[in-house]
Amino acid sequence: MGVYSFRKPILKKSKKKINIFNENQTVIGSIQRFYKNKIEFIIDNIFDEFFVNIEVFDENQVSIAKATEILSVNTFLRSKWKLEYNGNKEMIISDITKIKTNPIFQITIGQNQYRLEKDFADKRVRIVNTEKECIATITYDKLIPPTTITINLNKDEEELSITLISCIYYIFLLKD
C-alpha cells in the first residue's frame, strides 16, 4: 500500500518517458508511448489516438512490459490491448464501455479479472477485483496541464504492480 504519482504530458502524442514516483519522490519506474513504425505515427496524427502502445520500464530503465493494441475488425469499435510482462506473462485489456460517460476497461490476467471504472463527473478512477474490492484509486489534481496523477494503492495484488497499474491508466487516459 502506498501513494504513487506521475505527471501527465501536455501533448497526448508525446513519446517522452514519464517517471513514476513513490511518496518519497523516488523514481520507481516509467512509462512511454511508442509507435511500431512511422506509418502508425502518421495515421495516429490523422485519426486521433488510433494507435495506443505503451512500454513500461523499471527504476533502472530496463523494459519490463509492452502493451500493444490488437488491431482487427472486432476491435475497431472497442479497443483491446495485449500487455506482455516479465518475459512470458500476458494480460488482456479490453474496452467494454457501453456508455461513453462511464468508461470501463476489463483487465484479464489468466483466470483473474479486474475492472477499471470511472463514473460521470467523478475525477476518481477505480480498479476493482471481481469481489468489488477497490485495489487502487487514481485521481488528478487539476484539468489544466501540467496535471499530476496520484495513485493510491489500497490493496496489494500480486499480479498488478504499480507500474502495470500506471500503464493501464495511461492507456485509459489516451483513449478517453
VENJOUR-V561758 format. One record per pair of residues at least 12 apart in sequence whose ideal C-beta (glycine too) atoms are under 10 Angstrom apart, sorted by the first residue. I is the first residue (numbers start at 1). J is the second residue. D is the distance in Angstrom with one decimal. If there is no record, write none. Layout:
BEGIN
I & J & D
I & J & D
END
This chain:
BEGIN
1 & 136 & 9.8
1 & 152 & 8.3
1 & 153 & 5.2
1 & 154 & 6.6
1 & 155 & 7.2
1 & 156 & 6.5
2 & 22 & 6.2
2 & 23 & 6.0
2 & 24 & 9.7
2 & 28 & 9.6
2 & 151 & 8.7
2 & 152 & 8.0
2 & 153 & 5.3
2 & 154 & 9.9
2 & 156 & 9.4
2 & 162 & 7.7
3 & 21 & 9.4
3 & 22 & 7.6
3 & 23 & 4.7
3 & 150 & 6.4
3 & 151 & 7.2
3 & 152 & 5.6
3 & 153 & 7.5
4 & 20 & 6.0
4 & 21 & 6.6
4 & 22 & 5.7
4 & 23 & 7.4
4 & 28 & 7.1
4 & 29 & 9.2
4 & 136 & 9.1
4 & 138 & 9.5
4 & 149 & 8.9
4 & 150 & 7.4
4 & 151 & 4.5
4 & 152 & 8.2
4 & 153 & 6.9
4 & 162 & 5.1
4 & 163 & 9.1
4 & 165 & 8.3
4 & 166 & 7.3
5 & 19 & 9.5
5 & 20 & 7.5
5 & 21 & 5.3
5 & 22 & 8.4
5 & 23 & 8.3
5 & 25 & 8.5
5 & 139 & 9.9
5 & 140 & 9.9
5 & 141 & 9.2
5 & 148 & 5.6
5 & 149 & 6.3
5 & 150 & 4.9
5 & 151 & 6.9
5 & 152 & 9.9
5 & 166 & 9.5
6 & 18 & 5.2
6 & 19 & 6.4
6 & 20 & 4.8
6 & 21 & 6.7
6 & 27 & 9.8
6 & 28 & 9.9
6 & 29 & 9.2
6 & 30 & 8.1
6 & 31 & 7.4
6 & 147 & 9.8
6 & 148 & 7.6
6 & 149 & 5.4
6 & 150 & 8.8
6 & 151 & 8.1
6 & 162 & 10.0
6 & 166 & 6.2
6 & 169 & 9.1
6 & 170 & 8.2
7 & 19 & 7.8
7 & 20 & 9.7
7 & 21 & 8.9
7 & 145 & 8.9
7 & 146 & 5.6
7 & 147 & 7.1
7 & 148 & 5.6
7 & 149 & 7.4
8 & 140 & 7.4
8 & 145 & 7.0
8 & 146 & 7.2
8 & 147 & 4.5
8 & 148 & 7.6
8 & 149 & 5.7
8 & 169 & 9.9
8 & 170 & 8.2
8 & 173 & 6.7
8 & 174 & 9.9
9 & 33 & 8.7
9 & 145 & 7.9
9 & 146 & 8.2
9 & 147 & 9.2
9 & 170 & 9.9
10 & 144 & 9.9
10 & 145 & 4.4
10 & 146 & 6.6
10 & 147 & 8.8
11 & 145 & 8.9
12 & 33 & 8.4
12 & 44 & 9.6
12 & 48 & 8.1
12 & 49 & 6.6
12 & 52 & 9.3
12 & 173 & 8.2
12 & 174 & 5.9
12 & 175 & 10.0
12 & 176 & 10.0
13 & 33 & 7.7
13 & 35 & 9.4
13 & 41 & 8.3
13 & 44 & 7.1
13 & 45 & 6.9
13 & 48 & 9.4
13 & 49 & 8.7
13 & 174 & 9.3
14 & 32 & 9.0
14 & 33 & 6.7
15 & 32 & 6.5
15 & 33 & 5.4
15 & 34 & 6.3
15 & 35 & 7.5
15 & 41 & 8.8
15 & 55 & 9.9
16 & 30 & 9.7
16 & 32 & 7.1
16 & 33 & 8.3
17 & 29 & 9.9
17 & 30 & 4.6
17 & 31 & 7.4
17 & 32 & 4.6
17 & 33 & 9.4
17 & 55 & 9.0
17 & 57 & 7.0
17 & 61 & 7.9
18 & 30 & 5.9
18 & 31 & 5.2
18 & 32 & 6.8
18 & 33 & 8.7
18 & 54 & 9.7
18 & 57 & 9.9
18 & 149 & 9.1
18 & 166 & 8.1
18 & 170 & 7.4
19 & 31 & 8.7
19 & 57 & 9.3
19 & 59 & 9.4
19 & 61 & 9.9
20 & 56 & 9.1
20 & 57 & 9.2
20 & 59 & 9.0
20 & 149 & 9.3
20 & 151 & 8.4
20 & 162 & 6.7
20 & 163 & 6.2
20 & 165 & 9.4
20 & 166 & 5.2
20 & 167 & 9.5
20 & 170 & 9.9
21 & 148 & 9.6
22 & 59 & 9.9
22 & 162 & 8.1
23 & 150 & 10.0
26 & 59 & 8.0
27 & 57 & 9.8
27 & 58 & 9.7
27 & 59 & 5.7
27 & 60 & 9.8
27 & 61 & 9.2
28 & 58 & 8.0
28 & 59 & 5.4
28 & 161 & 9.4
28 & 162 & 6.7
28 & 163 & 7.2
28 & 166 & 9.5
29 & 56 & 6.6
29 & 57 & 5.8
29 & 58 & 5.3
29 & 59 & 5.8
29 & 60 & 9.3
29 & 61 & 8.9
29 & 62 & 9.7
29 & 64 & 7.7
29 & 65 & 9.7
29 & 161 & 8.3
29 & 162 & 7.3
29 & 163 & 4.0
29 & 164 & 9.4
29 & 166 & 7.4
29 & 167 & 9.3
30 & 55 & 9.0
30 & 56 & 7.6
30 & 57 & 4.6
30 & 58 & 8.4
30 & 59 & 8.4
30 & 61 & 7.0
30 & 163 & 8.1
30 & 166 & 8.8
31 & 54 & 5.7
31 & 55 & 7.1
31 & 56 & 5.5
31 & 57 & 7.3
31 & 65 & 9.1
31 & 67 & 9.2
31 & 163 & 7.2
31 & 164 & 9.7
31 & 166 & 5.5
31 & 167 & 5.4
31 & 168 & 9.9
31 & 169 & 9.2
31 & 170 & 5.4
31 & 171 & 9.4
32 & 53 & 9.5
32 & 54 & 7.0
32 & 55 & 5.1
32 & 56 & 8.1
32 & 57 & 7.1
32 & 61 & 9.9
32 & 63 & 9.3
32 & 167 & 9.8
32 & 170 & 9.3
33 & 51 & 9.3
33 & 52 & 7.3
33 & 53 & 6.8
33 & 54 & 5.8
33 & 55 & 8.0
33 & 67 & 9.9
33 & 170 & 7.7
33 & 171 & 9.4
33 & 174 & 7.3
34 & 51 & 9.5
34 & 52 & 9.9
34 & 53 & 5.2
34 & 54 & 7.3
34 & 55 & 5.4
34 & 66 & 8.2
34 & 67 & 9.8
34 & 68 & 9.0
35 & 51 & 6.3
35 & 52 & 9.8
35 & 53 & 6.7
36 & 51 & 7.7
36 & 53 & 6.7
36 & 68 & 7.6
36 & 69 & 9.6
37 & 51 & 9.9
39 & 51 & 9.7
40 & 53 & 8.0
40 & 69 & 9.5
40 & 71 & 9.9
48 & 174 & 9.9
49 & 79 & 9.3
49 & 173 & 10.0
49 & 174 & 5.6
49 & 175 & 6.1
49 & 176 & 9.0
50 & 69 & 8.7
50 & 71 & 9.3
50 & 79 & 9.6
51 & 68 & 9.0
51 & 69 & 5.9
51 & 71 & 8.2
51 & 79 & 9.9
51 & 174 & 9.8
52 & 67 & 8.1
52 & 68 & 9.1
52 & 69 & 5.7
52 & 79 & 7.4
52 & 81 & 7.5
52 & 170 & 8.7
52 & 171 & 5.7
52 & 172 & 9.6
52 & 173 & 9.5
52 & 174 & 4.8
52 & 175 & 6.0
53 & 66 & 7.4
53 & 67 & 6.4
53 & 68 & 5.0
53 & 69 & 6.0
53 & 81 & 8.1
53 & 171 & 8.9
53 & 174 & 9.8
54 & 66 & 7.5
54 & 67 & 4.5
54 & 68 & 8.5
54 & 69 & 9.5
54 & 81 & 8.3
54 & 83 & 8.3
54 & 166 & 9.1
54 & 167 & 5.2
54 & 168 & 8.8
54 & 170 & 5.7
54 & 171 & 5.8
54 & 174 & 8.1
55 & 67 & 7.6
55 & 68 & 9.3
55 & 167 & 8.4
56 & 83 & 8.4
56 & 85 & 7.2
56 & 161 & 8.9
56 & 163 & 5.0
56 & 164 & 6.7
56 & 166 & 7.6
56 & 167 & 4.9
56 & 168 & 9.9
56 & 170 & 9.3
57 & 163 & 7.8
58 & 161 & 9.5
58 & 163 & 7.1
59 & 163 & 9.2
63 & 85 & 9.7
64 & 84 & 9.8
64 & 85 & 6.0
64 & 86 & 6.9
64 & 87 & 9.0
64 & 161 & 8.6
64 & 163 & 6.9
64 & 164 & 8.7
64 & 167 & 9.8
65 & 83 & 5.9
65 & 84 & 6.5
65 & 85 & 3.6
65 & 86 & 7.6
65 & 87 & 9.8
65 & 89 & 8.8
65 & 90 & 9.9
65 & 91 & 9.0
65 & 161 & 9.0
65 & 163 & 7.2
65 & 164 & 6.4
65 & 167 & 6.5
66 & 81 & 9.7
66 & 82 & 8.7
66 & 83 & 7.1
66 & 84 & 5.6
66 & 85 & 7.9
66 & 167 & 9.2
67 & 81 & 4.8
67 & 82 & 7.2
67 & 83 & 4.2
67 & 84 & 8.1
67 & 85 & 8.9
67 & 91 & 8.7
67 & 93 & 6.9
67 & 164 & 9.0
67 & 167 & 5.8
67 & 168 & 7.9
67 & 170 & 8.8
67 & 171 & 6.2
68 & 81 & 6.5
68 & 82 & 5.8
68 & 83 & 8.0
68 & 84 & 8.0
69 & 81 & 5.3
69 & 82 & 8.3
69 & 93 & 9.4
69 & 171 & 8.7
69 & 175 & 9.5
70 & 82 & 5.7
70 & 92 & 8.2
70 & 93 & 9.5
70 & 94 & 9.2
75 & 94 & 8.6
75 & 95 & 8.7
77 & 95 & 8.9
78 & 94 & 7.0
78 & 95 & 4.9
78 & 96 & 6.9
78 & 97 & 7.3
78 & 98 & 9.7
79 & 93 & 8.5
79 & 94 & 7.7
79 & 95 & 4.7
79 & 97 & 9.6
79 & 105 & 9.1
79 & 171 & 8.6
79 & 175 & 6.2
80 & 92 & 6.6
80 & 93 & 6.9
80 & 94 & 4.9
80 & 95 & 7.0
80 & 96 & 9.7
80 & 105 & 9.9
80 & 106 & 9.5
81 & 93 & 4.4
81 & 94 & 7.9
81 & 95 & 8.8
81 & 105 & 9.1
81 & 107 & 9.7
81 & 167 & 9.4
81 & 168 & 8.8
81 & 171 & 6.3
81 & 175 & 9.5
83 & 107 & 8.5
83 & 109 & 9.0
83 & 164 & 7.2
83 & 167 & 6.9
83 & 168 & 7.7
83 & 171 & 8.7
85 & 109 & 9.6
85 & 159 & 9.5
85 & 161 & 8.4
85 & 163 & 8.9
85 & 164 & 6.5
85 & 167 & 8.9
86 & 161 & 9.6
86 & 164 & 9.9
89 & 109 & 7.8
89 & 110 & 8.5
89 & 159 & 8.3
90 & 108 & 9.3
90 & 109 & 8.1
90 & 110 & 8.7
91 & 107 & 6.0
91 & 108 & 6.3
91 & 109 & 4.4
91 & 110 & 8.2
91 & 112 & 9.2
91 & 114 & 9.1
91 & 159 & 7.7
91 & 160 & 8.9
91 & 164 & 7.8
91 & 167 & 10.0
91 & 168 & 8.7
92 & 106 & 8.1
92 & 107 & 7.5
92 & 108 & 4.5
92 & 109 & 8.2
92 & 113 & 9.7
93 & 105 & 5.8
93 & 106 & 7.4
93 & 107 & 5.4
93 & 108 & 7.9
93 & 109 & 9.9
93 & 114 & 9.6
93 & 116 & 8.3
93 & 167 & 9.0
93 & 168 & 6.1
93 & 171 & 6.5
93 & 172 & 8.8
94 & 106 & 4.7
94 & 107 & 8.0
94 & 108 & 7.2
94 & 113 & 9.9
95 & 116 & 9.7
95 & 171 & 9.1
95 & 172 & 8.7
95 & 175 & 6.6
96 & 115 & 8.2
96 & 116 & 10.0
97 & 117 & 9.9
97 & 118 & 9.5
97 & 175 & 9.2
97 & 176 & 9.6
99 & 120 & 8.3
100 & 120 & 9.5
100 & 176 & 9.3
101 & 118 & 8.9
101 & 119 & 8.3
101 & 120 & 4.2
101 & 121 & 8.3
102 & 117 & 7.5
102 & 118 & 6.7
102 & 119 & 5.9
102 & 120 & 5.8
102 & 122 & 9.3
103 & 116 & 8.1
103 & 117 & 7.8
103 & 118 & 5.3
103 & 119 & 9.5
103 & 120 & 9.8
103 & 125 & 8.7
103 & 172 & 7.1
103 & 175 & 8.0
103 & 176 & 6.2
104 & 116 & 6.9
104 & 117 & 5.3
104 & 118 & 7.8
104 & 172 & 9.8
105 & 117 & 8.1
105 & 118 & 9.2
105 & 125 & 9.4
105 & 127 & 8.9
105 & 168 & 6.9
105 & 169 & 9.2
105 & 171 & 7.7
105 & 172 & 5.8
105 & 175 & 8.5
107 & 127 & 7.6
107 & 129 & 9.7
107 & 159 & 9.1
107 & 160 & 7.8
107 & 164 & 9.0
107 & 165 & 9.5
107 & 168 & 6.3
109 & 157 & 9.1
109 & 158 & 9.7
109 & 159 & 4.7
109 & 160 & 7.7
109 & 164 & 9.3
110 & 159 & 7.8
112 & 129 & 7.4
112 & 130 & 7.5
112 & 157 & 8.5
112 & 158 & 9.6
112 & 159 & 6.4
112 & 160 & 9.3
113 & 128 & 9.9
113 & 129 & 7.7
113 & 130 & 5.7
114 & 127 & 5.7
114 & 128 & 6.7
114 & 129 & 5.5
114 & 130 & 7.7
114 & 135 & 6.8
114 & 136 & 9.5
114 & 157 & 7.9
114 & 159 & 8.5
114 & 160 & 6.9
114 & 165 & 9.6
114 & 168 & 8.8
115 & 127 & 7.2
115 & 128 & 5.4
115 & 129 & 8.1
115 & 130 & 8.4
115 & 132 & 9.0
115 & 135 & 9.9
116 & 128 & 8.3
116 & 135 & 9.8
116 & 136 & 8.9
116 & 138 & 8.4
116 & 165 & 8.9
116 & 168 & 6.2
116 & 169 & 7.1
116 & 171 & 9.2
116 & 172 & 5.9
117 & 134 & 9.7
118 & 138 & 8.9
118 & 172 & 7.9
118 & 176 & 8.0
122 & 139 & 9.5
123 & 138 & 9.3
123 & 139 & 5.7
123 & 140 & 6.1
123 & 141 & 9.2
123 & 142 & 9.6
123 & 143 & 8.7
124 & 137 & 5.7
124 & 138 & 7.0
124 & 139 & 5.3
124 & 140 & 9.2
124 & 152 & 9.5
125 & 137 & 7.5
125 & 138 & 4.3
125 & 139 & 7.6
125 & 140 & 9.0
125 & 149 & 9.4
125 & 151 & 9.3
125 & 168 & 9.9
125 & 169 & 6.6
125 & 172 & 7.0
125 & 173 & 9.1
125 & 176 & 9.5
126 & 138 & 7.5
126 & 152 & 10.0
126 & 154 & 9.1
127 & 151 & 9.2
127 & 153 & 9.5
127 & 154 & 9.1
127 & 155 & 9.6
127 & 157 & 8.7
127 & 160 & 7.3
127 & 165 & 6.4
127 & 168 & 7.5
127 & 169 & 8.2
127 & 172 & 10.0
128 & 154 & 9.9
128 & 155 & 9.8
129 & 155 & 8.2
129 & 157 & 7.3
129 & 160 & 9.3
133 & 154 & 8.1
133 & 155 & 6.2
133 & 157 & 9.6
134 & 152 & 9.2
134 & 154 & 5.2
134 & 155 & 7.2
135 & 153 & 7.4
135 & 154 & 6.1
135 & 155 & 5.0
135 & 156 & 8.4
135 & 157 & 5.4
135 & 160 & 6.5
135 & 165 & 8.0
136 & 151 & 5.7
136 & 152 & 6.5
136 & 153 & 5.3
136 & 154 & 6.3
136 & 155 & 8.0
136 & 157 & 8.7
136 & 160 & 7.7
136 & 162 & 8.3
136 & 165 & 5.4
136 & 166 & 9.7
136 & 168 & 9.5
136 & 169 & 8.5
137 & 150 & 8.6
137 & 151 & 7.6
137 & 152 & 4.6
137 & 153 & 8.6
137 & 154 & 6.4
138 & 150 & 7.1
138 & 151 & 5.1
138 & 152 & 7.6
138 & 153 & 9.9
138 & 165 & 7.8
138 & 166 & 8.9
138 & 168 & 9.6
138 & 169 & 5.4
138 & 172 & 8.7
138 & 173 & 9.5
139 & 151 & 8.4
139 & 152 & 7.7
140 & 173 & 9.1
147 & 173 & 9.4
149 & 166 & 8.0
149 & 169 & 7.0
149 & 170 & 8.5
149 & 173 & 7.9
151 & 165 & 6.2
151 & 166 & 6.7
151 & 169 & 7.3
153 & 165 & 7.6
END
